[in-house]
Amino acid sequence: MTAPLLILTCLHCSRGGVPLLEDVSLTVHPGEAVVVRGPNGSGKTTLLRTIAGLQPMTSGGMLRDGESIAYVSHANGVKDTLTAAENLAFWAGLHGVDGVDAALDALSLGSLRNRRAQTLSAGQKRRLALARLLVTGRPLWLLDEPTDSLDEASVRLFVDLARTHLASGGAALVASHGDPGLDARVLDVAAFRPKGTDARFADEAFL
């Protein structure tokens, strides 16, 4: 079997000093998708940020190649003063990957390639953030509510994008309240909540 892209072993993580998750164990192989579920404040974003290396784990083990990860958070991470094409060209240059035009076309942004990001709608900016995944060349996608602000047609574009990624040997962890439309395992973070922890003190809506 192909080596896993991610192994979590009894992972503990916290936010702002408040323990959120404990004893999370998970193995993700190429071609697999995992949907991360749980109510607001339950640790979904914290888990993705910890895996991405944006915050330290409290304890436990984690095996992954940091260079294998592409992360799309609540924030779209686009530069408003750059055009759609320039935004993707920046990331393509950073990762040494071609394919800006293909990425724009995959998310139906080709006609907007020369529009500054500040003039795009919320849904168009979200599609631009997702298009960034295609110019990273990275196999493990961490996606936090990727379909926020997307209409039905754009959701279908995302699903097609993700299915193609999985079929080519990539993997994805998708934090979502709804059904992302993928054949995926479900990781309910509520099962890993420390006893006595109040999620009201762990607001995850940060940039």
Contacts in CASP RR format, 6 or more apart in sequence:
PFRMAT RR
TARGET T0000
AUTHOR 0000-0000-0000
METHOD contacts of the structure
MODEL  1
MTAPLLILTCLHCSRGGVPLLEDVSLTVHPGEAVVVRGPNGSGKTTLLRT
IAGLQPMTSGGMLRDGESIAYVSHANGVKDTLTAAENLAFWAGLHGVDGV
DAALDALSLGSLRNRRAQTLSAGQKRRLALARLLVTGRPLWLLDEPTDSL
DEASVRLFVDLARTHLASGGAALVASHGDPGLDARVLDVAAFRPKGTDAR
FADEAFL
1 29 0 8 1.000
2 29 0 8 1.000
2 30 0 8 1.000
3 29 0 8 1.000
4 27 0 8 1.000
4 28 0 8 1.000
4 29 0 8 1.000
4 63 0 8 1.000
5 28 0 8 1.000
5 29 0 8 1.000
5 30 0 8 1.000
5 64 0 8 1.000
5 65 0 8 1.000
5 68 0 8 1.000
5 139 0 8 1.000
5 140 0 8 1.000
5 170 0 8 1.000
5 171 0 8 1.000
6 26 0 8 1.000
6 27 0 8 1.000
6 28 0 8 1.000
6 51 0 8 1.000
6 62 0 8 1.000
6 63 0 8 1.000
6 64 0 8 1.000
6 140 0 8 1.000
6 171 0 8 1.000
6 173 0 8 1.000
7 26 0 8 1.000
7 27 0 8 1.000
7 28 0 8 1.000
7 61 0 8 1.000
7 62 0 8 1.000
7 63 0 8 1.000
7 64 0 8 1.000
8 24 0 8 1.000
8 25 0 8 1.000
8 26 0 8 1.000
8 27 0 8 1.000
8 51 0 8 1.000
8 61 0 8 1.000
8 62 0 8 1.000
9 25 0 8 1.000
9 60 0 8 1.000
9 61 0 8 1.000
9 62 0 8 1.000
9 63 0 8 1.000
10 22 0 8 1.000
10 23 0 8 1.000
10 24 0 8 1.000
10 25 0 8 1.000
10 59 0 8 1.000
10 60 0 8 1.000
10 61 0 8 1.000
11 21 0 8 1.000
11 23 0 8 1.000
11 24 0 8 1.000
11 25 0 8 1.000
11 47 0 8 1.000
11 50 0 8 1.000
11 57 0 8 1.000
11 59 0 8 1.000
11 60 0 8 1.000
11 61 0 8 1.000
11 62 0 8 1.000
12 19 0 8 1.000
12 21 0 8 1.000
12 22 0 8 1.000
12 23 0 8 1.000
12 24 0 8 1.000
12 57 0 8 1.000
12 58 0 8 1.000
12 59 0 8 1.000
12 60 0 8 1.000
13 19 0 8 1.000
13 20 0 8 1.000
13 21 0 8 1.000
13 24 0 8 1.000
13 43 0 8 1.000
13 46 0 8 1.000
13 47 0 8 1.000
13 50 0 8 1.000
13 55 0 8 1.000
13 57 0 8 1.000
13 58 0 8 1.000
14 20 0 8 1.000
14 46 0 8 1.000
14 58 0 8 1.000
15 43 0 8 1.000
15 46 0 8 1.000
15 55 0 8 1.000
15 202 0 8 1.000
15 204 0 8 1.000
16 202 0 8 1.000
18 197 0 8 1.000
18 201 0 8 1.000
18 202 0 8 1.000
19 58 0 8 1.000
19 194 0 8 1.000
19 197 0 8 1.000
20 41 0 8 1.000
20 42 0 8 1.000
20 43 0 8 1.000
20 46 0 8 1.000
20 193 0 8 1.000
20 194 0 8 1.000
20 197 0 8 1.000
20 199 0 8 1.000
20 202 0 8 1.000
21 43 0 8 1.000
21 46 0 8 1.000
21 47 0 8 1.000
21 189 0 8 1.000
21 192 0 8 1.000
21 193 0 8 1.000
21 194 0 8 1.000
22 192 0 8 1.000
22 193 0 8 1.000
22 194 0 8 1.000
23 192 0 8 1.000
24 47 0 8 1.000
24 187 0 8 1.000
24 189 0 8 1.000
24 192 0 8 1.000
26 34 0 8 1.000
26 187 0 8 1.000
28 34 0 8 1.000
28 140 0 8 1.000
28 171 0 8 1.000
28 173 0 8 1.000
29 171 0 8 1.000
30 139 0 8 1.000
30 169 0 8 1.000
30 170 0 8 1.000
30 171 0 8 1.000
31 166 0 8 1.000
31 167 0 8 1.000
31 169 0 8 1.000
31 170 0 8 1.000
31 171 0 8 1.000
32 166 0 8 1.000
32 171 0 8 1.000
32 172 0 8 1.000
32 184 0 8 1.000
32 185 0 8 1.000
33 162 0 8 1.000
33 166 0 8 1.000
33 171 0 8 1.000
33 172 0 8 1.000
33 173 0 8 1.000
33 174 0 8 1.000
33 180 0 8 1.000
33 182 0 8 1.000
33 183 0 8 1.000
33 184 0 8 1.000
33 185 0 8 1.000
34 171 0 8 1.000
34 172 0 8 1.000
34 173 0 8 1.000
34 174 0 8 1.000
34 184 0 8 1.000
34 185 0 8 1.000
34 186 0 8 1.000
34 187 0 8 1.000
35 174 0 8 1.000
35 175 0 8 1.000
35 176 0 8 1.000
35 180 0 8 1.000
35 182 0 8 1.000
35 184 0 8 1.000
35 185 0 8 1.000
35 186 0 8 1.000
35 187 0 8 1.000
36 44 0 8 1.000
36 47 0 8 1.000
36 48 0 8 1.000
36 173 0 8 1.000
36 174 0 8 1.000
36 175 0 8 1.000
36 176 0 8 1.000
36 187 0 8 1.000
36 189 0 8 1.000
37 44 0 8 1.000
37 175 0 8 1.000
37 176 0 8 1.000
37 177 0 8 1.000
37 186 0 8 1.000
37 187 0 8 1.000
37 188 0 8 1.000
37 189 0 8 1.000
37 190 0 8 1.000
38 44 0 8 1.000
38 177 0 8 1.000
38 188 0 8 1.000
38 189 0 8 1.000
38 190 0 8 1.000
39 190 0 8 1.000
39 199 0 8 1.000
40 199 0 8 1.000
40 204 0 8 1.000
41 199 0 8 1.000
41 202 0 8 1.000
41 203 0 8 1.000
41 204 0 8 1.000
42 189 0 8 1.000
42 190 0 8 1.000
42 193 0 8 1.000
42 199 0 8 1.000
43 189 0 8 1.000
43 199 0 8 1.000
43 202 0 8 1.000
43 204 0 8 1.000
44 144 0 8 1.000
44 175 0 8 1.000
44 189 0 8 1.000
44 204 0 8 1.000
45 73 0 8 1.000
45 74 0 8 1.000
45 144 0 8 1.000
45 175 0 8 1.000
45 204 0 8 1.000
45 206 0 8 1.000
46 55 0 8 1.000
46 202 0 8 1.000
46 204 0 8 1.000
47 175 0 8 1.000
47 189 0 8 1.000
48 71 0 8 1.000
48 73 0 8 1.000
48 142 0 8 1.000
48 143 0 8 1.000
48 144 0 8 1.000
48 173 0 8 1.000
48 175 0 8 1.000
49 55 0 8 1.000
49 71 0 8 1.000
49 73 0 8 1.000
50 56 0 8 1.000
50 57 0 8 1.000
50 62 0 8 1.000
51 62 0 8 1.000
51 64 0 8 1.000
51 69 0 8 1.000
51 142 0 8 1.000
51 173 0 8 1.000
52 69 0 8 1.000
52 71 0 8 1.000
52 142 0 8 1.000
53 66 0 8 1.000
53 69 0 8 1.000
54 71 0 8 1.000
64 140 0 8 1.000
67 138 0 8 1.000
68 138 0 8 1.000
68 139 0 8 1.000
68 140 0 8 1.000
69 138 0 8 1.000
69 140 0 8 1.000
69 141 0 8 1.000
69 142 0 8 1.000
70 132 0 8 1.000
70 133 0 8 1.000
70 136 0 8 1.000
70 137 0 8 1.000
70 138 0 8 1.000
70 140 0 8 1.000
70 141 0 8 1.000
70 142 0 8 1.000
71 141 0 8 1.000
71 142 0 8 1.000
71 143 0 8 1.000
71 144 0 8 1.000
72 129 0 8 1.000
72 130 0 8 1.000
72 132 0 8 1.000
72 133 0 8 1.000
72 141 0 8 1.000
72 142 0 8 1.000
72 143 0 8 1.000
72 144 0 8 1.000
72 146 0 8 1.000
73 144 0 8 1.000
73 207 0 8 1.000
74 144 0 8 1.000
74 145 0 8 1.000
74 148 0 8 1.000
74 205 0 8 1.000
74 207 0 8 1.000
75 207 0 8 1.000
76 125 0 8 1.000
76 126 0 8 1.000
76 128 0 8 1.000
76 129 0 8 1.000
77 129 0 8 1.000
78 87 0 8 1.000
78 117 0 8 1.000
78 125 0 8 1.000
78 128 0 8 1.000
78 129 0 8 1.000
79 86 0 8 1.000
79 87 0 8 1.000
79 90 0 8 1.000
79 117 0 8 1.000
80 116 0 8 1.000
80 117 0 8 1.000
80 118 0 8 1.000
81 116 0 8 1.000
81 117 0 8 1.000
81 118 0 8 1.000
82 90 0 8 1.000
82 116 0 8 1.000
82 117 0 8 1.000
83 113 0 8 1.000
83 114 0 8 1.000
83 115 0 8 1.000
83 116 0 8 1.000
83 117 0 8 1.000
84 104 0 8 1.000
84 109 0 8 1.000
84 110 0 8 1.000
84 112 0 8 1.000
84 113 0 8 1.000
84 114 0 8 1.000
84 115 0 8 1.000
84 117 0 8 1.000
84 120 0 8 1.000
84 124 0 8 1.000
84 128 0 8 1.000
85 100 0 8 1.000
85 101 0 8 1.000
85 104 0 8 1.000
85 113 0 8 1.000
85 114 0 8 1.000
87 117 0 8 1.000
87 128 0 8 1.000
87 132 0 8 1.000
88 100 0 8 1.000
88 103 0 8 1.000
88 104 0 8 1.000
88 128 0 8 1.000
88 131 0 8 1.000
88 132 0 8 1.000
88 135 0 8 1.000
89 100 0 8 1.000
91 132 0 8 1.000
91 135 0 8 1.000
91 136 0 8 1.000
92 98 0 8 1.000
92 99 0 8 1.000
92 100 0 8 1.000
92 135 0 8 1.000
93 135 0 8 1.000
95 135 0 8 1.000
95 136 0 8 1.000
95 137 0 8 1.000
95 138 0 8 1.000
97 135 0 8 1.000
97 136 0 8 1.000
97 137 0 8 1.000
98 135 0 8 1.000
99 134 0 8 1.000
99 135 0 8 1.000
100 135 0 8 1.000
101 110 0 8 1.000
101 113 0 8 1.000
102 134 0 8 1.000
103 131 0 8 1.000
103 132 0 8 1.000
103 134 0 8 1.000
103 135 0 8 1.000
104 110 0 8 1.000
104 112 0 8 1.000
104 113 0 8 1.000
104 131 0 8 1.000
106 131 0 8 1.000
106 134 0 8 1.000
106 157 0 8 1.000
106 161 0 8 1.000
107 127 0 8 1.000
107 128 0 8 1.000
107 130 0 8 1.000
107 131 0 8 1.000
107 154 0 8 1.000
107 157 0 8 1.000
107 161 0 8 1.000
108 127 0 8 1.000
108 153 0 8 1.000
108 154 0 8 1.000
108 157 0 8 1.000
109 124 0 8 1.000
109 127 0 8 1.000
109 128 0 8 1.000
109 131 0 8 1.000
112 120 0 8 1.000
112 124 0 8 1.000
117 125 0 8 1.000
117 128 0 8 1.000
120 128 0 8 1.000
122 149 0 8 1.000
123 149 0 8 1.000
123 150 0 8 1.000
123 151 0 8 1.000
123 154 0 8 1.000
125 149 0 8 1.000
126 146 0 8 1.000
126 147 0 8 1.000
126 148 0 8 1.000
126 149 0 8 1.000
126 150 0 8 1.000
126 154 0 8 1.000
127 150 0 8 1.000
127 154 0 8 1.000
127 157 0 8 1.000
130 146 0 8 1.000
130 158 0 8 1.000
130 161 0 8 1.000
133 141 0 8 1.000
133 161 0 8 1.000
133 165 0 8 1.000
134 161 0 8 1.000
139 169 0 8 1.000
139 170 0 8 1.000
139 171 0 8 1.000
140 170 0 8 1.000
140 171 0 8 1.000
140 172 0 8 1.000
140 173 0 8 1.000
141 162 0 8 1.000
141 165 0 8 1.000
141 170 0 8 1.000
141 171 0 8 1.000
141 172 0 8 1.000
141 173 0 8 1.000
141 174 0 8 1.000
142 172 0 8 1.000
142 173 0 8 1.000
143 172 0 8 1.000
143 173 0 8 1.000
143 174 0 8 1.000
143 175 0 8 1.000
143 176 0 8 1.000
144 175 0 8 1.000
145 175 0 8 1.000
145 176 0 8 1.000
145 177 0 8 1.000
146 158 0 8 1.000
146 174 0 8 1.000
146 176 0 8 1.000
146 180 0 8 1.000
147 154 0 8 1.000
147 155 0 8 1.000
147 158 0 8 1.000
147 176 0 8 1.000
147 180 0 8 1.000
150 158 0 8 1.000
158 180 0 8 1.000
159 180 0 8 1.000
159 181 0 8 1.000
159 182 0 8 1.000
162 172 0 8 1.000
162 174 0 8 1.000
162 180 0 8 1.000
162 182 0 8 1.000
163 182 0 8 1.000
165 172 0 8 1.000
166 172 0 8 1.000
166 182 0 8 1.000
172 182 0 8 1.000
172 184 0 8 1.000
173 187 0 8 1.000
174 180 0 8 1.000
174 182 0 8 1.000
174 184 0 8 1.000
193 199 0 8 1.000
END
